[in-house]
Amino acid sequence: MTTEAAARELREELREIAAVEGCAGCECLLGVAAQALADLRRLPGDEARDAEADVRRLLAAGRQAPHGCLECDPCLPVEPYRRFRAALAAAGAAQSAAAGDAGHDRVEAGPGGCPGCGCDGCG
């Protein structure tokens, strides 16, 4: 998957999750969105800019009425973010291999691949 496709997929999935009652202001979604925003800022391309703008809007809306984790099982924003990070890691590894410099520009997921939002998956 290309980084543009990964950004588009994450953007669409986060938008859907934010529409779920109880998710828009959840600390889990806001944590994932904040980390995704940092990741998107480092990516080139129009799709990354569009995703960045959508994530900024999602964060702004969620910060209007933030609340703690509802301990949903599964935590909806975690899996899309894990897939996004895996796609970035794969794209980074492919770029590094093509450049003959394995590990350069490689994006690593956080501990366990989780964004650190406070859910059970983050520990």
C-alpha positions in Angstrom: 0.0 0.0 0.0 1.3 3.4 -0.9 1.6 6.2 1.8 -1.1 8.1 -0.1 -3.5 5.2 0.0 -2.7 4.7 3.7 -3.3 8.3 4.5 -6.6 8.2 2.5 -7.7 5.0 4.3 -6.9 6.4 7.8 -8.6 9.7 7.0 -11.8 7.9 5.9 -11.8 5.5 8.9 -11.2 8.2 11.5 -14.0 10.3 10.0 -16.4 7.3 10.3 -15.3 6.7 13.9 -15.7 10.3 14.9 -19.3 10.0 13.7 -20.0 7.2 16.2 -21.8 8.5 19.3 -19.4 8.7 22.2 -16.3 8.6 20.0 -15.9 12.2 18.8 -14.5 13.5 22.1 -13.0 10.3 23.4 -9.5 10.5 24.7 -8.6 7.4 22.6 -9.7 9.0 19.3 -8.2 12.3 20.2 -4.9 10.6 21.1 -4.8 8.6 17.9 -5.7 11.6 15.9 -3.0 13.7 17.5 -0.4 11.0 16.7 -1.7 10.6 13.2 -1.5 14.3 12.6 2.2 14.2 13.6 2.7 11.3 11.2 0.8 12.9 8.3 2.9 16.1 8.6 6.0 14.1 7.6 4.4 12.7 4.5 4.5 14.2 1.1 1.6 14.6 -1.3 -1.9 16.0 -1.6 -3.6 13.1 0.0 -1.5 13.6 3.2 -2.4 17.3 3.2 -6.1 16.5 2.8 -5.9 13.9 5.6 -4.0 16.4 7.8 -6.8 18.9 7.3 -9.5 16.4 8.1 -7.7 15.2 11.2 -7.3 18.8 12.4 -11.0 19.3 12.1 -11.7 16.0 13.9 -9.4 17.2 16.8 -11.0 20.6 16.9 -14.5 19.1 17.1 -13.5 16.5 19.7 -11.8 19.0 21.9 -15.2 20.8 22.3 -16.4 18.1 24.6 -13.6 15.7 25.5 -14.2 12.8 27.8 -12.3 9.8 29.2 -12.0 6.4 27.7 -15.3 4.5 27.7 -13.3 1.2 27.5 -14.9 0.1 24.3 -13.8 -3.4 23.2 -12.5 -3.1 20.6 -11.2 0.5 20.8 -12.3 1.7 17.4 -9.4 4.1 16.4 -6.6 1.7 17.4 -6.8 -0.8 14.6 -7.0 1.8 11.7 -4.0 3.6 13.2 -2.0 0.3 13.5 -2.7 -0.5 9.8 -1.6 3.1 8.9 1.7 2.7 10.8 2.3 -0.7 9.3 1.8 0.7 5.8 4.2 3.6 6.6 6.8 1.1 8.0 6.4 -1.1 4.9 6.8 2.0 2.6 9.8 3.2 4.5 11.4 -0.3 4.4 10.8 -0.5 0.6 12.3 3.0 0.1 15.3 2.0 2.2 15.8 -1.2 0.4 15.6 0.6 -2.9 18.1 3.1 -1.8 20.4 0.4 -0.5 20.2 1.8 3.0 18.0 -0.5 5.1 16.5 1.3 8.1 17.0 4.9 6.8 13.7 6.8 6.9 12.0 3.8 8.4 8.9 4.5 10.5 8.5 2.4 13.6 5.3 1.8 15.5 5.2 2.5 19.2 5.3 -0.3 21.8 3.0 -3.0 20.6 2.0 -0.8 17.6 -0.4 1.1 19.8 -0.5 4.9 19.8 -0.5 5.3 23.6 -4.1 6.5 23.9 -4.7 4.8 27.2 -6.8 1.9 26.1 -6.1 -1.7 27.3 -4.0 -2.3 24.2 -1.6 0.5 25.3 -1.2 -0.9 28.8 
